[in-house]
Structures are given as C-alpha cells and as structure tokens.
Amino acid sequence: MIIVTVTFSIPSDLDVISLKNKFLETAPMYKETPGLIRKNYICDIKSHIAGGIYCFDTIKNAKSWFDDERIEWLTKRYSTPTLNFYESPVIVDNENDRIQS
C-alpha cells in the first residue's frame, strides 16, 4: 500500500469549525477516487497547517490522483501543497483485528 501525506498552509484566521466545513464540502469526491482506501483530513490550527493522509492501493493510483490539475486545485483552494509518498509494507488494523502485509 501507498501512504501519501499532503500538507499546506492555511490562513491564520481560519478556525477549526470553518476548516472542518471546508473539508466536509470535499469529502464526498473521495468516495469515487480510484484506488483510495482511506483518507484522513488533518490540521494543526495553531501552526496554520492542514492537509490529508491518504492510503492508496498502488503508487500508480496515488500519482494519478495527484496530477498537475489536482495540485493546482489544492493550491487555489488552500495554498501550494507539500506531498510525500511512502510505501506501507505492514498495517496494523485494530478496527478489523488484523495485521496486513
């Protein structure tokens, strides 16, 4: 599996409730994202940083999702994002009581 971390700066006057509402506006589009297993929205309001942690089935699907158009969309909506791609060779899934490799 592939984990992608995405972070970007947010305005200092944006509070957690407003940010959550912005996240909820976009959440439905991720239900149709090819290969996306899970997305967690993240934020550190005090540091003015937000983003997401994505779990994809393959690097191809992860990189296809984060194409130039997606980066441009994120930049216009928030600010220029920083992306990191990681392999995740082992997952501990306590919700489903399993370890996956």
N, C-alpha and C positions, 0 to 999 in steps of 0.2 A: 504494500500500500504506500501511497504517497501523501505526505503531510505538507501543506503549503501554509506558511504564515504570511499574513498581509497586515501591514501597519501603515497608518497615515496620521498626519497632524489634523486636529480638529480645532475650531475656534475656541478661544478661552471663555466665551460667553455661552457656550453650548452646555446645558445641564444634562444629567443622565436621563431624565424623563424625555426630553426632546430628542436626544440621541437614540433612545430605545424606540421612539415613534418612527424615526427615520429608518432604523433597522427593520421594524415591522412592515414598513412600506415595501421593502425589497425582498423580504423573506420568502414570499410565495414563488418568486422566479427561480429559486434554488431547488425547488421540488422537481424541476424538469432538467436540471443540469446533468449532462451525460457523465456517468461515472462517479458522481459525487455521492459519497456515503454519508457524510455528516458535515455540517458547518456550525461552528460556534462563533457568535459575534463576541468581540472583546472590547473593553475600554478601560482606560485609566484617566478619568476626568481631571484629576489633579495635575497630571503630566500633559494633558491635552493630546492624548494618543488614543486611537481606536483602530479597529480592524477586524480580522477574522482568522480563524483556524479552520482549514479545510482538510478533509480526508477524502482522497480520490482513490479509485481502484488502480489506475495506471498513470504513469508520467505523461503519456500521450494525451489522455483526457484532461489532466491538470494543466498542461501547457496550452492545449487547445482552448480551454476556458479563459485563461489569462492571456489572450491575444492583445494586439495593439488597441483594438476597439474597446476592450474591457478596461485596459489601463487608462485610456482616455476618459471613459465614463467615470471611473473611480476618481480620477484627477479633477474632473469638473464637479463631481458631487461633493468631494471632501478636499483632497489635496493629492499630490503625487505619492503613490504608494511605494513601499518597500516590500518586495516579495522574496521569500526564501523557500526552496523546495528541498524536502528531506525524504529519504526512504524510511519506512517504519517496518522493520523486519519482525517485530513482535508486538502484539497488542494484548493488554490485559483488559478484558471486558467484564467488569463486575456486574453490570446490569443483566447480562445474559450468562453469568457464571462460566466464563471460558477464557482460555488463553489461545490466541490465534497467531500462527506464524506462517 
